[in-house]
Amino acid sequence: MTTAPVLDTDALDRLAEQLGDPEVLCGFIRRYESMLGQRVDRLHHALTTQDHEDWMDAVLSLKTSSAMAGATALSRLAAELQDQLAKRPPAPVCWPATDCLEKILTKLRHLAAETARQLQAFLRSIATPATTT
């Protein structure tokens, strides 16, 4: 299994090209980043309460929004978690044990923080025009 980069700047560059306005891209990234903590908190709540419907909605939201924002590693982690806890009738959902749950949430929080850090760096890089020598 290959490890995905935290941030795919090529994907963000393509999105910027499609949007045609760097300010629109910056606004999108800022909104994504501002909601990232809430998305992770929602996953935490759904896991701890074992609310499968809310879990699936929250993990899908994190997966798709992260993919759009170039947050490749977070999107892939969300996809893996979605697959692990997907309801496969007639079998009931198999929730992780408490210690495993804490590891999942810790990994999510660390990856979300690193994603936010790299998105901030990306925003700074496009806000500052490159100087030529």
C-alpha positions as CSV (number, residue, x, y, z in Angstrom):
1,M,0.0,0.0,0.0
2,T,1.4,3.4,-1.0
3,T,1.1,6.4,1.3
4,A,-0.7,9.3,-0.1
5,P,0.7,12.8,0.2
6,V,-1.0,15.0,2.8
7,L,-1.7,17.6,0.2
8,D,-1.9,17.3,-3.6
9,T,-0.9,20.8,-4.8
10,D,-1.3,19.7,-8.4
11,A,-5.0,19.0,-7.7
12,L,-5.3,22.5,-6.2
13,D,-3.6,24.0,-9.2
14,R,-6.1,22.2,-11.5
15,L,-9.0,23.4,-9.3
16,A,-7.6,27.0,-9.5
17,E,-7.4,26.8,-13.2
18,Q,-11.0,25.5,-13.4
19,L,-12.3,28.2,-11.1
20,G,-10.4,30.9,-13.0
21,D,-10.0,33.1,-9.9
22,P,-7.4,32.6,-7.2
23,E,-9.7,34.4,-4.6
24,V,-12.4,31.8,-5.2
25,L,-9.9,29.0,-4.6
26,C,-8.6,30.7,-1.5
27,G,-12.2,31.1,-0.2
28,F,-12.9,27.5,-0.8
29,I,-9.7,26.4,1.0
30,R,-10.4,28.6,3.9
31,R,-14.0,27.3,4.2
32,Y,-12.8,23.7,4.0
33,E,-10.1,24.4,6.7
34,S,-12.6,26.2,9.0
35,M,-14.9,23.2,8.8
36,L,-12.3,20.5,9.2
37,G,-12.3,20.4,13.0
38,Q,-16.1,20.2,13.0
39,R,-16.0,17.3,10.5
40,V,-13.6,15.4,12.7
41,D,-15.6,16.1,15.8
42,R,-18.7,14.8,14.1
43,L,-16.9,11.6,13.2
44,H,-15.7,11.3,16.9
45,H,-19.3,11.8,18.1
46,A,-20.7,9.2,15.6
47,L,-18.0,6.7,16.6
48,T,-18.4,7.1,20.3
49,T,-22.2,6.9,20.1
50,Q,-22.1,4.2,17.5
51,D,-24.5,6.1,15.3
52,H,-24.0,4.4,11.9
53,E,-26.1,6.7,9.9
54,D,-24.4,9.8,11.2
55,W,-21.0,8.1,10.8
56,M,-21.6,7.3,7.2
57,D,-22.8,10.8,6.5
58,A,-19.9,12.4,8.3
59,V,-17.2,10.2,6.8
60,L,-18.6,10.7,3.3
61,S,-18.6,14.5,3.9
62,L,-14.9,14.4,5.1
63,K,-13.9,12.1,2.2
64,T,-15.5,14.1,-0.6
65,S,-14.6,17.6,0.7
66,S,-11.0,16.5,1.4
67,A,-10.7,15.1,-2.1
68,M,-12.0,18.4,-3.6
69,A,-9.5,20.4,-1.4
70,G,-6.5,18.3,-2.5
71,A,-6.3,16.7,1.0
72,T,-5.4,13.3,-0.5
73,A,-4.2,11.5,2.7
74,L,-7.3,12.6,4.7
75,S,-9.6,11.6,1.9
76,R,-8.0,8.2,1.6
77,L,-8.1,7.6,5.4
78,A,-11.8,8.6,5.4
79,A,-12.4,6.2,2.5
80,E,-10.7,3.4,4.4
81,L,-12.7,4.1,7.5
82,Q,-15.9,4.2,5.5
83,D,-15.1,0.8,4.0
84,Q,-14.2,-0.7,7.4
85,L,-17.5,0.4,9.0
86,A,-19.8,0.0,6.0
87,K,-23.0,-1.8,6.9
88,R,-23.1,-5.1,5.0
89,P,-26.6,-6.6,5.7
90,P,-27.5,-8.9,7.2
91,A,-24.4,-8.5,9.4
92,P,-24.4,-5.8,12.1
93,V,-21.9,-3.0,12.1
94,C,-18.7,-4.1,13.8
95,W,-17.5,-1.0,15.8
96,P,-13.9,-0.9,16.9
97,A,-12.9,-1.5,20.5
98,T,-12.3,1.6,22.6
99,D,-8.5,1.5,22.4
100,C,-8.7,1.1,18.6
101,L,-11.3,3.9,18.5
102,E,-8.9,6.3,20.3
103,K,-6.1,5.4,17.8
104,I,-8.4,6.1,14.9
105,L,-9.4,9.5,16.3
106,T,-5.9,10.4,17.2
107,K,-4.7,9.6,13.6
108,L,-7.6,11.6,12.2
109,R,-6.9,14.6,14.4
110,H,-3.2,14.6,13.6
111,L,-3.8,14.2,9.9
112,A,-6.4,17.0,9.9
113,A,-4.0,19.3,11.7
114,E,-1.2,18.6,9.3
115,T,-3.6,19.1,6.4
116,A,-4.6,22.5,7.8
117,R,-0.9,23.4,8.2
118,Q,-0.1,22.5,4.6
119,L,-3.2,24.3,3.3
120,Q,-2.1,27.4,5.1
121,A,1.4,27.1,3.5
122,F,-0.3,26.6,0.1
123,L,-2.4,29.7,0.6
124,R,0.7,31.7,1.6
125,S,2.5,30.5,-1.5
126,I,-0.2,31.6,-3.9
127,A,-0.7,34.9,-2.1
128,T,2.9,35.9,-2.4
129,P,3.9,36.4,-6.0
130,A,7.1,34.6,-6.9
131,T,10.1,36.8,-7.3
132,T,12.4,36.3,-10.2
133,T,16.1,37.0,-10.0
